[in-house]
């Protein structure tokens, strides 16, 4: 699936979004040795979701979640931790030079054909 989101055995890595497998109220978020156990009360039974360290939790105890609702942030947004910023244009003389180069290449190709 790209960028290490799944291990070869099909389990998720810590480079992907973790979603809730059940709808209900989050009863407990317990930090364990390898990550977090999130206990969700779904009707009469409880479901425990494991989330490894890496992605940040975006839910807290007492929140209500739906099926397939994200429990963690998406670590792939923005690429390698970079934020989206505005485009900065280079020196205008370099742009004019590039346009002149493109024009000369086009003219050269046209004269080679004729």
Helices and strands as residue ranges (DSSP letters): E 24-32, E 35-42, E 45-52, E 64-65, H 92-113
